[in-house]
């Protein structure tokens, strides 16, 4: 039952936002009493914490599986983007912003985990891209890894990028092309063009 509660709560949080969803909403969706939820979770904060951790672990595992395939690094970046977008449901309700505003401790913990995961993933991607001649050999890997993470986080800022002007999918596509074009060799640009055409 605990897993069922986490899974349904996570779907609701991502669709409607962390603030908007109540324990009553979750209980009604599952056809159970609110008391049953409280048997497994002391309060809503504990449920939010478990839901965000579960989603992080799920996405982490998915990214690990993609990285283990050792695809060409440019294709790998786009595959990871696709995986993340599928899990985060295009973030129409700005759940990330709501998490930051209403659950700052959980937000900061999640952000640290995301940073460590992404830094390692991006650094490995850059090293392989350089070795394959797809990325420029003079790249400053630590700098680009940090800039990449910071930029991805900035895309979630709805004041900078309001949903009425930008969908999360279009933002991710625009940013990834911007990022890859900035680090590619001519050979890499050819691969990037093919990858983008395959996505369309």
Secondary structure in CASP SS format (residue, H / E / C, confidence):
PFRMAT SS
TARGET T0000
AUTHOR 0000-0000-0000
METHOD secondary structure of the structure
MODEL  1
X C 1.00
X H 1.00
X H 1.00
X H 1.00
X H 1.00
X H 1.00
X H 1.00
X H 1.00
X H 1.00
X H 1.00
X H 1.00
X H 1.00
X H 1.00
X H 1.00
X H 1.00
X H 1.00
X C 1.00
X C 1.00
X C 1.00
X C 1.00
X C 1.00
X C 1.00
X H 1.00
X H 1.00
X H 1.00
X H 1.00
X H 1.00
X H 1.00
X H 1.00
X H 1.00
X C 1.00
X C 1.00
X C 1.00
X H 1.00
X H 1.00
X H 1.00
X H 1.00
X H 1.00
X H 1.00
X H 1.00
X C 1.00
X C 1.00
X C 1.00
X H 1.00
X H 1.00
X H 1.00
X H 1.00
X H 1.00
X H 1.00
X H 1.00
X H 1.00
X H 1.00
X H 1.00
X H 1.00
X H 1.00
X H 1.00
X H 1.00
X H 1.00
X H 1.00
X H 1.00
X H 1.00
X H 1.00
X H 1.00
X H 1.00
X H 1.00
X H 1.00
X H 1.00
X H 1.00
X C 1.00
X C 1.00
X C 1.00
X C 1.00
X H 1.00
X H 1.00
X H 1.00
X H 1.00
X H 1.00
X H 1.00
X H 1.00
X H 1.00
X H 1.00
X H 1.00
X H 1.00
X H 1.00
X H 1.00
X H 1.00
X H 1.00
X H 1.00
X H 1.00
X H 1.00
X H 1.00
X C 1.00
X C 1.00
X C 1.00
X H 1.00
X H 1.00
X H 1.00
X H 1.00
X H 1.00
X H 1.00
X H 1.00
X H 1.00
X C 1.00
X H 1.00
X H 1.00
X H 1.00
X H 1.00
X H 1.00
X H 1.00
X H 1.00
X H 1.00
X H 1.00
X H 1.00
X H 1.00
X H 1.00
X H 1.00
X H 1.00
X H 1.00
X H 1.00
X H 1.00
X H 1.00
X H 1.00
X H 1.00
X H 1.00
X H 1.00
X H 1.00
X H 1.00
X H 1.00
X H 1.00
X H 1.00
X H 1.00
X C 1.00
X C 1.00
X C 1.00
X E 1.00
X C 1.00
X C 1.00
X C 1.00
X C 1.00
X C 1.00
X H 1.00
X H 1.00
X H 1.00
X H 1.00
X H 1.00
X H 1.00
X H 1.00
X H 1.00
X H 1.00
X H 1.00
X H 1.00
X H 1.00
X H 1.00
X H 1.00
X H 1.00
X C 1.00
X C 1.00
X C 1.00
X C 1.00
X C 1.00
X C 1.00
X C 1.00
X C 1.00
X C 1.00
X C 1.00
X C 1.00
X C 1.00
X H 1.00
X H 1.00
X H 1.00
X H 1.00
X H 1.00
X H 1.00
X H 1.00
X H 1.00
X H 1.00
X H 1.00
X H 1.00
X H 1.00
X H 1.00
X H 1.00
X H 1.00
X H 1.00
X E 1.00
X C 1.00
X H 1.00
X H 1.00
X H 1.00
X H 1.00
X H 1.00
X H 1.00
X H 1.00
X H 1.00
X H 1.00
X H 1.00
X H 1.00
X H 1.00
X H 1.00
X H 1.00
X C 1.00
END
